Amino acid sequence: MGPMKLKGLDYLDISGHFSDEEIMVQHNTRDFVENELNPIIDVHFKDGTFPKDLIPKFADMGFLGINLPTEYSGGGMSNITYGLVCQELERCDSGIRSFVSVQGSLVIYPIFAYGSEEQKNKWLPKLTSGEAIGCFGLTEPDFGSNPAGMQTKADKVDGGYRLSGTKMWITNGTVADIAIVWAKTDDGVVRGFIVEKDMDGFSAPIMKNKWSLRASVTSELVLDNVFVPEENLLPNVKGLKGPLGCLTQARYGIGWGSIGSAMAMYEASLKYSKERIQFDKPIASFQLVQEKLVWMLNEITKGQLIALQVGKNKDNKTLKFQQVSMIKRNNVWVARECCKLARDIHGGNGVSGEYPIMRHLMNIESVYTYEGTHDMHTLILGHDITGIPSFE
């Protein structure tokens, strides 16, 4: 038996850069997606529903907190393993990967990184087992790319804080048991709070009428003078570095996940172009179709290599957050372009629900914007290489 190989697209044979454990997790995740998710995803997308019944299976597969240390009920696996899981989930649907990203990077991570031992012991086992679901409240109706302008307030009172404000575009909000909410205290400092769903004055109405991420729950968070006890304040971080540290984790997963979406578009287009007959021959024989397929292959392969190196940096603890901006910016753009090329190759069938093209195309429009827009990541990289911030 030879060395283990990644399943799916691996044109440069990069499998040798992954451990057997990492490749085994990729195999298991792909099989899970093929058996459990792909058969149902189109129905959920059309109906605008999230497959909540699969959450226990996500937990059993180890998707929730896979790179969290084992002493806190995590999987204790590498960040590259986490990346491969995101890739395989998003090869199915961005909304499914979004659920896992939020639970791991935006709820489990801040409690692990910024929480007290009591908070970790109370919540991390529940979150990794899927017993509790979480969401992350940073974005507001008037403040997205500029989180420093947030208006949500946390007024100090006896025994804790009173939170007032509104958060918007919150993945998992309506199904969440807890929300990691970021608010400004009386002195204008941003702090993080664990808000529990049954606290008086807290509600999470679902956002409807969206054409993207339809198999994902998107919500508004409304905080109407919600009392949050002192014990629910995340004690070990102050300022925007708290939420931005979480976003670095989530953006890393997106950088891997979006390659999965691009792979799905390439695989569908290659198969279709070989089967679709026009002018008495498969359209794969035409030069312009081959050029599109080669562009997709080329850019996906580069995206894989960027993600792999950033993953190694993360595992080696040499990661710069700007490097995460590079994989989020590049790989989501690549996925977006692959979706458009796939729609073109599929012709009229590209807009049919019989094929996954429009679902991925609509999803990737959200991914292109959330967790830092393409332009914001451009400016983060520009600041890093020139030393000159362009957004002050």
C-alpha positions in Angstrom: 0.0 0.0 0.0 1.5 3.3 -1.1 1.2 6.7 0.6 -2.3 8.1 1.2 -3.7 10.5 -1.4 -6.2 13.3 -1.1 -9.5 12.6 -2.7 -10.5 14.9 -5.6 -8.6 17.5 -7.5 -4.8 17.4 -6.8 -3.1 18.3 -10.0 0.3 18.9 -8.6 0.2 15.8 -6.3 0.5 17.8 -3.1 -0.8 14.9 -1.0 2.8 14.3 0.3 2.6 17.6 2.2 -0.2 16.4 4.4 -0.1 13.9 7.2 -2.0 10.6 7.0 -4.3 11.8 9.8 -5.1 15.0 7.8 -5.8 13.0 4.6 -7.9 10.5 6.5 -10.1 13.3 7.9 -10.4 14.7 4.3 -11.6 11.3 3.1 -14.1 10.8 5.9 -15.5 14.4 5.5 -15.9 13.9 1.7 -17.7 10.6 2.3 -19.9 12.2 4.9 -20.8 15.0 2.4 -21.5 12.6 -0.4 -23.7 10.4 1.7 -25.4 12.9 4.1 -25.3 16.4 2.6 -25.3 16.3 -1.2 -28.6 14.3 -1.4 -30.5 16.9 0.7 -28.8 20.3 0.1 -30.8 21.4 -2.9 -34.1 20.9 -1.1 -32.9 22.9 1.9 -31.5 25.7 -0.3 -34.8 26.0 -2.2 -36.9 25.9 1.0 -34.5 28.3 2.8 -33.9 25.8 5.7 -30.9 24.6 7.6 -30.5 20.8 8.2 -30.6 21.1 12.0 -31.0 17.4 12.4 -27.5 16.9 11.2 -25.9 18.9 14.0 -25.3 15.8 16.2 -23.6 14.1 13.2 -21.4 17.2 12.7 -20.4 16.7 16.3 -19.8 13.0 15.9 -17.6 13.7 12.9 -15.5 16.0 15.0 -16.3 19.1 12.9 -17.1 21.3 15.9 -13.9 22.4 17.5 -11.7 20.1 15.5 -8.6 22.2 16.2 -9.5 22.9 19.8 -7.1 21.3 22.4 -8.4 18.0 23.7 -8.4 19.1 27.3 -11.3 21.4 26.4 -13.2 18.6 24.6 -11.8 19.6 21.2 -10.3 17.3 18.5 -6.7 18.5 19.1 -6.0 18.3 15.4 -4.0 20.6 13.1 -5.3 23.8 11.5 -4.6 22.1 8.2 -7.1 19.4 9.2 -9.6 22.1 10.0 -9.0 23.7 6.6 -9.6 20.5 4.8 -12.9 20.0 6.6 -14.0 23.5 5.5 -12.9 22.7 1.9 -15.0 19.5 1.8 -18.1 21.1 3.5 -18.1 24.1 1.1 -17.6 21.8 -1.8 -21.2 21.0 -0.9 -22.5 24.4 0.2 -21.2 27.6 1.7 -24.0 27.7 4.2 -23.0 24.4 5.7 -19.4 25.5 6.0 -20.6 28.8 7.5 -22.4 26.9 10.3 -19.2 25.1 11.3 -17.0 28.2 10.9 -19.2 30.2 13.2 -19.4 27.4 15.8 -15.7 26.8 15.8 -14.0 30.1 14.9 -16.4 32.7 16.3 -17.9 31.0 19.4 -15.6 28.2 20.6 -12.5 30.2 19.8 -13.3 33.4 21.8 -14.4 31.4 24.8 -11.2 29.4 24.6 -8.9 32.4 23.9 -10.5 35.1 26.0 -12.8 33.2 28.5 -12.3 32.3 32.1 -11.7 28.7 33.1 -15.3 28.6 34.4 -16.6 29.8 31.1 -14.5 27.3 29.2 -15.6 24.4 31.4 -19.2 25.4 31.2 -19.5 26.0 27.5 -16.8 24.3 25.5 -18.0 20.7 26.0 -21.5 21.7 25.1 -20.4 23.5 22.0 -18.1 20.8 20.7 -20.9 18.1 21.3 -23.5 20.2 19.5 -25.6 20.3 22.7 -25.3 24.1 22.5 -25.2 26.3 19.3 -23.6 29.7 19.2 -23.5 32.8 17.1 -21.2 35.9 16.9 -22.6 39.4 17.2 -20.3 42.1 15.7 -21.8 43.5 12.5 -24.5 46.2 13.0 -27.0 47.7 10.5 -24.8 50.8 10.1 -21.4 49.3 10.8 -19.9 46.4 8.8 -16.4 47.1 7.4 -16.0 49.7 10.2 -16.6 47.8 13.4 -15.0 50.6 15.5 -18.2 52.6 15.0 -20.4 50.1 16.7 -23.3 51.5 18.7 -24.2 48.6 20.9 -23.7 49.7 24.5 -22.8 47.8 27.7 -23.6 50.0 30.7 -22.1 48.9 34.0 -24.7 48.1 36.7 -24.6 46.2 40.0 -23.6 42.6 39.3 -23.0 43.0 35.6 -24.0 45.0 32.5 -27.0 46.2 30.6 -26.6 45.6 26.8 -28.6 47.6 24.3 -28.2 47.6 20.5 -28.8 45.6 17.3 -26.6 43.2 15.4 -27.3 42.3 11.7 -26.4 39.4 9.3 -25.7 37.0 12.1 -25.2 33.3 11.1 -27.0 30.8 13.4 -28.6 33.6 15.4 -32.1 32.2 15.6 -31.0 28.7 16.4 -28.3 29.7 18.9 -28.3 29.0 22.6 -25.6 31.7 23.2 -24.3 34.7 21.4 -20.8 36.2 21.6 -21.8 39.9 21.6 -19.3 42.7 21.3 -20.4 46.0 22.8 -18.8 49.3 24.1 -18.7 49.8 27.8 -19.1 53.2 29.5 -15.5 54.1 28.8 -15.8 53.3 25.1 -13.8 50.1 25.2 -15.1 47.1 23.2 -15.8 44.0 25.3 -17.1 40.6 24.6 -20.1 39.0 26.4 -21.7 35.6 26.5 -25.4 36.4 26.0 -27.8 33.5 26.7 -30.9 33.1 24.6 -33.3 33.1 27.5 -32.1 36.4 29.0 -34.8 39.0 29.2 -34.8 41.5 26.4 -32.8 39.3 24.0 -34.3 38.2 20.7 -33.0 36.9 17.4 -35.6 37.2 14.6 -34.7 35.4 11.4 -33.9 37.4 8.3 -35.9 36.3 5.3 -36.1 37.0 1.6 -32.4 36.4 0.9 -31.1 34.9 -2.4 -27.8 33.6 -1.0 -26.8 31.2 1.8 -30.4 29.9 1.9 -29.4 26.7 3.6 -28.0 28.8 6.5 -29.8 30.6 9.3 -29.2 34.4 9.1 -30.6 36.6 11.9 -30.8 39.9 13.5 -29.9 40.2 17.2 -31.9 42.6 19.3 -30.6 43.6 22.7 -33.2 45.6 24.7 -31.6 46.5 28.0 -30.4 42.9 28.5 -28.9 42.2 31.9 -25.7 40.1 31.5 -24.0 39.1 34.7 -20.4 39.9 35.4 -19.5 36.1 35.1 -20.5 36.3 31.4 -18.0 39.0 30.5 -15.0 37.6 28.6 -12.3 38.7 31.0 -9.1 38.3 28.9 -9.4 40.7 26.1 -10.2 44.4 25.6 -10.7 46.4 22.4 -11.3 45.5 18.8 -8.4 43.0 18.9 -10.9 40.6 20.5 -13.4 40.3 17.6 -10.7 40.8 15.0 -8.8 37.9 16.5 -11.9 35.7 16.0 -12.3 37.0 12.4 -8.7 35.9 11.6 -9.7 32.3 12.6 -12.9 32.4 10.5 -11.2 34.0 7.5 -8.7 31.2 7.6 -11.4 28.6 7.3 -13.1 30.6 4.5 -9.8 30.6 2.6 -9.9 26.8 2.5 -13.7 26.5 2.2 -13.9 28.7 -0.9 -11.5 26.4 -2.7 -14.0 23.6 -2.1 -16.7 25.6 -3.9 -14.3 26.3 -6.8 -13.5 22.5 -7.0 -17.2 21.7 -7.2 -17.6 24.1 -10.1 -14.6 22.7 -11.9 -15.6 19.1 -11.4 -19.2 19.8 -12.6 -17.9 21.8 -15.6 -15.4 19.1 -16.7 -18.0 16.4 -16.5 -20.7 18.4 -18.3 -18.3 19.5 -21.1 -17.4 15.9 -21.8 -21.0 14.8 -22.0 -22.7 17.8 -23.7 -22.7 17.3 -27.5 -22.8 20.2 -29.9 -21.9 20.2 -33.6 -21.5 16.4 -33.3 -18.8 16.4 -30.6 -18.4 17.2 -26.9 -18.0 20.8 -26.1 -14.9 19.9 -24.2 -13.2 19.6 -27.6 -13.6 23.4 -28.2 -10.6 25.6 -27.5 -12.6 28.2 -25.6 -14.1 25.7 -23.3 -10.7 24.1 -22.7 -9.3 27.5 -21.9 -12.0 28.0 -19.2 -11.3 24.6 -17.7 -7.6 25.2 -17.6 -8.0 28.6 -16.0 -10.1 27.0 -13.2 -7.6 24.2 -12.7 -4.7 26.6 -12.6 -6.2 29.0 -10.1 -7.6 26.3 -7.9 -4.2 24.7 -7.7 -2.6 28.0 -6.7 -5.3 28.5 -4.1 -4.6 25.1 -2.7 -0.9 25.9 -2.3 -1.6 29.3 -0.7 -4.0 27.7 1.8 -1.5 24.9 2.6 1.3 27.3 3.3 -0.8 29.6 5.4 -2.1 26.5 7.3 1.5 25.4 8.0 2.3 29.0 9.3 -0.8 28.8 11.5 0.3 25.4 12.9 3.9 26.6 13.4 2.6 29.8 15.1 4.3 32.1 12.6 1.1 33.3 11.0 0.5 37.0 10.2 -3.1 38.0 10.0 -2.3 39.7 6.7 -1.5 36.2 5.2 -5.1 35.2 6.1 -6.3 38.3 4.2 -4.4 36.9 1.2 -6.1 33.5 1.2 -9.5 35.0 2.0 -9.1 37.6 -0.8 -7.6 35.3 -3.4 -9.4 32.1 -2.9 -12.9 33.6 -2.6 -12.3 35.6 -5.8 -11.1 32.4 -7.5 -14.3 30.6 -6.4 -16.4 33.5 -7.6 -14.8 33.4 -11.1 -15.1 29.6 -11.3 -18.8 29.9 -10.5 -19.2 32.4 -13.4 -17.1 30.2 -15.8 -19.1 27.1 -14.8 -22.4 29.0 -15.5 -21.0 29.9 -18.9 -19.9 26.3 -19.7 -23.2 24.9 -18.7 -25.1 27.3 -21.0 -28.8 27.5 -20.3 -28.5 24.5 -18.0 -26.3 26.7 -15.8 -29.3 28.5 -14.4 -31.3 25.2 -13.8 -31.8 23.8 -10.3 -30.8 20.4 -11.7 -27.2 21.6 -11.5 -25.4 23.2 -8.5 -24.0 26.2 -10.4 -26.4 29.0 -9.4 -26.5 27.8 -5.8 -22.8 28.1 -5.5 -22.8 31.4 -7.5 -25.4 33.0 -5.2 -23.6 31.7 -2.1 -20.2 33.0 -3.1 -21.5 36.5 -3.5 -22.1 36.5 0.3 -18.8 34.9 1.0 -17.1 37.6 -1.2 -18.5 40.2 1.2 -18.6 38.7 4.7 -15.7 38.4 7.1 -14.1 41.4 5.3 -14.8 42.4 1.8 -12.4 41.8 -1.1 -11.6 45.5 -1.1 -10.9 45.6 2.7 -8.5 42.7 2.4 -6.8 44.4 -0.5 -6.3 47.5 1.7 -5.0 45.3 4.6 -2.4 43.8 2.3 -1.6 47.2 0.8 -1.0 48.6 4.3 1.2 45.7 5.1 3.5 46.1 2.1 3.7 49.9 2.0 3.4 50.7 5.7 0.8 53.3 4.8 -2.8 52.8 5.9 -5.3 53.9 3.2 -8.4 53.9 5.3 -7.6 56.4 8.1 
